[in-house]
């Protein structure tokens, strides 16, 4: 073996890398210098801090998103409660308040008034709103607000139903009363029409009453209380017109009778006040228990007198023309057979 060749072979061999060499290289630079021992822990700490910060930031972002979501959901629930509460309160202070003023005797079914009273006694929930500061509290508030919205919705429906029942029952009672009153007024009008025949001062009032009776008869089975009441009012006015006309005729007849009686009394008074006859005159004197008659006159150119007195228990009887006693009052009998009062 040639020593030169061996040297050449030795120089020609390249170094073989080992695991230890790799570790050494990792610990050192490419220039062969070693890295500090604290570098790797520092890198690890930095990485951990970065991870923690990233986690905190991520969590905060997640929590912020959840909080925002919870706030939005709670605000929506709050709006729903306010909307339902407004509808309920509008009904409570409007139609329900009017229906609450209706009495049991004003409705056909008194149970409707009782049911409405129970609905009006219901206590509305107390609104709290979205006052929580975290998502959990807001979520709980959202649930509660949803329950309150359901309460308002349910009670608005039940209250509306109770109010409608009272209104319908009152309308039924009003219609029933209107029909009853109209029927009674029709009976009254029919009787008056029959009784007033020939007893009115103006017969057109009876014609008006007849027309009102016909119109009311056509409406007595209608379902409109307003029209029925209007017909009854028209009928009542016509009745009043006939009654007034009957009274006017009664008053006129009474005045005519009084005038006739007065005229007859005046005529009788004038008749009893004095009389005369041809050929003579007489005078009468009356008393309670006695009487005297004096007659003076001329007959066939002569004159004569007749006088007398007597008592017959309060009445005096005088002879008549034939000499018979038939006169029960003080009588004056002229000789010419003419008796005038």
C-alpha positions in Angstrom: 0.0 0.0 0.0 1.2 3.4 -0.9 1.3 5.9 2.0 0.6 8.8 -0.3 -2.5 7.1 -1.5 -3.7 6.6 2.0 -3.2 10.2 2.8 -5.1 11.2 -0.2 -7.9 9.0 0.7 -8.0 10.4 4.2 -8.2 14.0 2.9 -10.8 13.0 0.4 -13.2 11.7 3.0 -16.1 14.1 4.0 -17.3 14.5 7.6 -20.4 12.5 8.5 -23.2 14.4 10.3 -24.4 12.8 13.6 -27.4 13.5 15.9 -25.2 15.2 18.4 -23.9 17.5 15.6 -27.4 18.4 14.7 -28.2 19.3 18.3 -25.1 21.3 18.5 -26.0 23.1 15.3 -29.5 23.8 16.6 -28.1 25.3 19.8 -25.6 27.4 17.9 -25.7 29.5 14.9 -24.5 28.7 11.6 -21.3 30.2 12.6 -20.9 27.7 15.4 -21.9 30.0 18.3 -24.2 28.7 21.0 -27.6 30.4 21.7 -28.5 31.6 25.2 -30.3 29.1 27.5 -33.1 31.6 28.3 -34.1 32.1 24.7 -36.3 29.1 24.4 -38.2 29.8 27.7 -38.6 33.4 26.6 -40.0 32.3 23.3 -42.4 29.9 25.1 -43.5 32.7 27.5 -44.1 35.1 24.7 -46.1 32.5 22.9 -48.1 31.8 26.0 -48.8 35.5 26.5 -49.8 35.8 22.9 -52.2 32.9 23.3 -53.6 34.3 26.5 -54.1 37.8 25.0 -55.6 36.2 22.0 -57.9 34.2 24.2 -58.9 37.2 26.3 -59.5 39.3 23.2 -61.5 36.5 21.7 -63.5 35.9 24.8 -64.2 39.6 25.2 -65.3 39.7 21.6 -67.6 36.7 22.1 -69.0 38.1 25.4 -69.5 41.5 23.7 -71.3 39.8 20.9 -73.5 37.8 23.3 -74.2 40.9 25.3 -75.2 42.9 22.2 -77.3 40.0 21.1 -79.0 39.8 24.5 -79.6 43.5 24.6 -81.2 43.4 21.2 -83.4 40.5 22.1 -84.4 42.2 25.3 -85.2 45.4 23.5 -87.4 43.6 21.1 -89.2 41.8 23.9 -89.7 45.2 25.6 -91.2 46.7 22.5 -93.6 43.7 22.3 -94.7 44.2 25.9 -95.3 47.9 25.3 -97.3 47.2 22.2 -99.5 44.6 23.9 -99.9 46.8 27.0 -101.0 49.8 24.9 -103.7 47.8 23.2 -104.9 46.4 26.5 -104.9 49.8 28.2 -106.7 51.4 25.2 -109.5 48.8 25.6 -109.5 49.1 29.3 -109.9 52.9 29.3 -112.2 53.0 26.3 -114.9 50.5 25.5 -114.4 48.5 28.7 -114.9 51.7 30.8 -118.2 52.4 28.9 -119.4 48.8 29.3 -118.5 48.9 33.0 -121.1 51.7 33.4 -123.9 49.4 32.2 -126.1 48.1 35.0 -127.5 44.6 35.3 -131.0 45.8 34.6 -130.0 47.3 31.3 -128.9 44.0 29.8 -130.8 41.0 28.7 -128.3 38.6 30.4 -127.0 39.9 33.8 -124.2 37.3 33.7 -122.4 39.4 31.0 -122.0 42.3 33.5 -120.7 39.9 36.1 -118.1 38.4 33.7 -116.9 41.9 32.7 -116.5 42.8 36.4 -114.2 39.9 36.9 -112.1 40.8 33.9 -111.7 44.3 35.1 -110.3 43.1 38.4 -107.3 41.4 36.8 -103.9 42.8 37.9 -101.5 43.7 35.1 -97.9 42.6 35.5 -95.3 45.2 36.6 -93.0 46.2 33.8 -89.3 46.0 34.7 -87.6 46.4 31.3 -84.0 45.6 30.3 -82.1 46.7 33.4 -79.6 43.9 33.6 -76.0 44.6 32.8 -74.9 41.1 31.6 -76.2 38.8 29.0 -77.5 36.3 31.5 -79.6 38.9 33.2 -80.8 40.3 29.9 -81.8 36.8 28.8 -83.8 36.3 32.0 -85.5 39.7 31.4 -86.3 38.8 27.9 -88.1 35.6 29.0 -90.0 37.6 31.6 -91.0 40.3 29.1 -92.2 37.6 26.8 -94.5 36.2 29.6 -95.8 39.7 30.2 -96.6 40.2 26.5 -98.5 36.9 26.5 -100.5 38.1 29.6 -101.5 41.4 27.9 -102.4 39.6 24.7 -104.5 37.0 26.5 -106.3 39.4 28.7 -106.9 41.9 25.9 -108.7 39.1 24.1 -110.7 38.0 27.1 -111.6 41.6 28.1 -112.6 42.3 24.5 -114.9 39.3 24.5 -116.5 40.4 27.8 -117.0 43.9 26.6 -118.6 42.7 23.4 -121.0 40.4 25.4 -122.2 43.3 27.5 -122.7 45.6 24.5 -124.7 42.9 22.6 -126.8 42.1 25.7 -127.6 45.7 26.2 -128.6 46.1 22.6 -130.8 43.1 22.9 -132.5 44.5 26.0 -132.9 47.9 24.2 -134.5 46.3 21.2 -136.8 44.2 23.4 -137.8 47.3 25.4 -138.4 49.3 22.2 -140.7 46.6 20.8 -142.6 46.4 24.1 -143.1 50.1 24.3 -144.2 50.3 20.6 -146.7 47.5 21.1 -148.3 49.3 24.1 -148.4 52.6 22.3 -150.1 50.9 19.3 -152.8 49.5 21.5 -153.4 52.9 23.1 -153.5 54.6 19.6 -156.0 52.0 18.3 -158.3 52.5 21.2 -158.1 56.3 20.9 -158.8 56.1 17.2 -162.0 54.2 17.8 -163.2 56.3 20.8 -162.5 59.7 19.1 -164.8 59.2 16.2 -167.0 62.3 16.0 -165.4 63.8 19.1 -162.6 65.9 17.6 -162.5 69.5 16.6 -160.2 68.7 13.7 -160.6 65.3 12.0 -157.2 65.6 10.3 -155.7 64.7 13.6 -157.4 61.3 13.4 -156.1 60.9 9.8 -152.6 61.6 11.1 -153.0 59.0 13.8 -154.2 56.4 11.3 -151.1 56.9 9.2 -148.8 56.7 12.3 -150.5 53.5 13.3 -149.9 51.9 9.9 -146.2 53.0 9.9 -145.6 51.7 13.4 -147.3 48.4 12.6 -144.8 47.8 9.8 -141.9 48.4 12.1 -142.9 46.5 15.3 -141.0 43.4 14.2 -137.9 45.2 13.0 -134.5 44.7 14.6 -133.6 48.4 14.7 -134.3 49.9 18.0 -133.6 53.4 16.7 -136.3 53.2 14.0 -138.7 51.5 16.4 -138.3 54.3 18.9 -138.7 56.9 16.2 -142.0 55.3 15.1 -143.2 55.2 18.7 -142.4 58.9 19.1 -144.3 59.7 15.9 -147.2 57.7 17.2 -147.1 59.4 20.5 -147.2 62.8 18.9 -150.2 61.8 16.8 -152.0 60.5 20.0 -151.3 63.9 21.6 -152.8 65.7 18.6 -156.0 63.7 18.8 -156.3 64.1 22.5 -155.8 67.9 22.1 -158.5 68.0 19.4 -160.9 66.0 21.6 -160.3 68.4 24.4 -160.8 71.4 22.1 -164.2 70.0 21.0 -165.2 69.2 24.6 -164.3 72.8 25.6 -166.2 74.2 22.7 -169.3 72.1 23.5 -169.1 73.1 27.1 -168.9 76.8 26.2 -171.8 76.4 23.8 -173.9 74.7 26.4 -173.1 77.4 28.9 -174.0 80.1 26.5 -177.3 78.4 25.7 -178.1 78.0 29.4 -177.3 81.6 30.0 -179.5 82.7 27.2 -182.3 80.6 28.4 -181.9 81.9 31.9 -182.0 85.5 30.6 -185.1 84.7 28.6 -186.8 83.1 31.6 -185.8 86.1 33.8 -187.3 88.5 31.3 -190.4 86.4 31.0 -190.9 86.3 34.8 -190.1 90.0 35.3 -193.6 91.3 34.2 -196.5 91.0 31.7 -199.5 92.9 30.5 -202.8 92.1 28.9 -205.4 94.2 27.2 -208.1 95.5 29.4 -206.6 95.0 32.8 -203.5 94.5 35.0 -202.7 92.5 38.1 -200.3 92.5 41.0 -199.2 89.6 43.1 -197.9 89.6 46.6 -196.4 86.3 48.0 -195.6 85.2 51.5 -194.6 82.1 53.3 -197.9 81.5 55.0 -200.2 84.1 53.6 -200.8 85.9 50.4 -203.0 88.6 49.1 -204.1 89.3 45.6 -205.4 92.6 44.2 -206.8 92.9 40.8 -207.9 95.9 39.1 -209.2 96.1 35.6 -212.0 97.0 33.4 -214.3 94.6 31.6 -217.3 95.8 29.5 -216.9 99.3 30.7 -216.9 98.4 34.3 -214.3 97.9 37.0 -213.9 95.5 39.9 -211.5 94.4 42.5 -210.8 91.1 44.1 -208.7 90.6 47.2 -208.2 87.9 49.7 -205.8 86.3 52.1 -205.4 83.0 53.7 -203.1 80.5 55.3 -202.8 76.8 54.3 -199.6 75.7 56.0 -197.2 77.6 53.8 -199.1 77.6 50.5 -202.2 79.5 49.5 -204.8 78.1 47.2 -206.9 80.4 45.1 -210.0 79.5 43.1 -209.5 79.0 39.4 -211.7 80.2 36.7 -214.3 77.6 37.3 -214.3 78.2 41.0 -212.4 75.0 41.8 -209.4 74.9 44.1 -206.6 73.6 41.9 -203.8 76.2 42.3 -201.1 75.3 44.9 -199.3 78.6 44.5 -200.4 82.2 44.8 -202.5 82.6 41.7 -203.9 85.7 40.1 -207.1 84.9 38.2 -208.4 87.8 36.0 -212.0 87.8 35.2 -211.3 87.6 31.5 -209.8 84.1 31.9 -206.3 85.4 30.9 -203.5 84.4 33.3 -200.1 85.9 32.5 -196.9 85.6 34.5 
